[in-house]
Amino acid sequence: MVFDWLFTKRMRNDIHDRAAAPSGSAFVVSDDQAAEDFDKIAERRQAKRAALLARTMKRKEEIKKKVDQIEQRNAEKRLAELAKREMAEQRKLEKQLQRQKILDDYKLRKMEKLEKELCFTRGSNRRSHSLPPFIRTKSQVSFGSVCQSYLSTSW
């Protein structure tokens, strides 16, 4: 029983001493080597943090350069596509003008041919001055108006 009493008293004192002592002051490091190690660790952490920041900034710059290159390439592609469209439009316009010129030349040749035929027909109908004037029949008059209307139509 004496043992129990002593044990409980010691336990009470230990608990009382622990409660009375501040929590941070129970362990004090006075080793200079440990302090230097902590400083080295802090320096390494700071160096790692700086290296990470430098890598991050470098990566951001590379991404920015890459985006600029892609945008420039896309702009060049758009300009090339625009030039290609303009060239196609120009060729189309030139082709249309060439077709129109061919059509106009064809119409002109046809009109000249009809005029020659008409002049040839008129020339064969001419009589000498000694004969009285020739009177045209209705069919000849209507044929002349048909020729004139044919010549005046635009193709």
C-alpha positions, 0 to 999 in steps of 0.5 A: 500500500505504501507503494501505491501511495508513493506511486500516485504522489509521483504521478501527481507531481509529474502531471503538475510539473508538466502543466506548469512548464510552458510547452515550447521551452521543454526542448532547447537546441543549442547545437551549432551544427544543427543550426547550420544544417537548418540554414543549409536546408533553408537555402536549398529550399529557397534555391529550389523555389527560385529555380522552379519560378525560373522554369515556370517563367521560361515555360510561359515565355516559350508557350507565348512564343509558340502561340505567336508562331502559330498565329503568324502561320495561320495569318500567312495561310489566310493571306495565301488563301485570299490570294488564291481566291483572288487569282481564281476570281481574276481567271474567271473574269478573264475567261468571261471577257474572252468568251464575250470577245469571241461572241462579239467577233462571231456576231460581227462576222455573221453581220458582215456575211449577211451584209455581203449576201444582202448586197450581192442579192441587191446587186443582182436585182439592179437593172440598167438605167434604161429600164423602168424601176422594178417594183417589189412584190410583197414577199420581197418587202417582208423578206427585207424587213426580216433581214433588217430585224435579224441584223438589228437583234443583239446576241 
